[in-house]
Amino acid sequence: MTSVQPGRERVVTYEAVQNSREFRQLRRRFRRFAVPTVIGFLTWYFLYVALAAFFPDLMGTPVLGRINLGLCLGLGQFVSTFAVTAAYLRWSRVRLDPMVDRLRDRLEQGGLR
């Protein structure tokens, strides 16, 4: 990445950004959201697969007319995917974007070497 200031050129390397305190904080904050979310979502997904594979009678339990538990849980997979996406977008707008903006400003002003 190259950052140009009036009258002189300053080169900012990826390593400088990666080693900066701000970038490390940004990665930590992202991991604090991403790791538990991924673990929770994968647990929910594999629970659904396990129920379908090992308890087909349970999954075939009628809920409403011809709609069974398996179909409801399957649709719940789609709903939870969109819910996680919406939650991440909202969370990142408040928690990550301000940090990213500050880091970008520092880079553009030549504050990292």
PEGI-V116828 format. One record per residue. RES is the residue in three letters. PSI is psi as a letter, one per 20 degrees, with the letter a starting at -180 (999 if undefined). Layout:
# PEGI-V116828
res: [RES RES]
psi: [PSI PSI]
This chain:
# PEGI-V116828
res: [MET THR SER VAL GLN PRO GLY ARG GLU ARG VAL VAL THR TYR GLU ALA VAL GLN ASN SER ARG GLU PHE ARG GLN LEU ARG ARG ARG PHE ARG ARG PHE ALA VAL PRO THR VAL ILE GLY PHE LEU THR TRP TYR PHE LEU TYR VAL ALA LEU ALA ALA PHE PHE PRO ASP LEU MET GLY THR PRO VAL LEU GLY ARG ILE ASN LEU GLY LEU CYS LEU GLY LEU GLY GLN PHE VAL SER THR PHE ALA VAL THR ALA ALA TYR LEU ARG TRP SER ARG VAL ARG LEU ASP PRO MET VAL ASP ARG LEU ARG ASP ARG LEU GLU GLN GLY GLY LEU ARG]
psi: [p p p p q p i q p p p p q h h g g h i q g g h g g g g g g g h h g g g h g g g g g h g g g h g g g g g h g i m h g g h j p p g o c j p r h g g g h g h h g g g h g h g g g g g g g g g h h g h g g h g g g g g g g g g h i k i q 999]
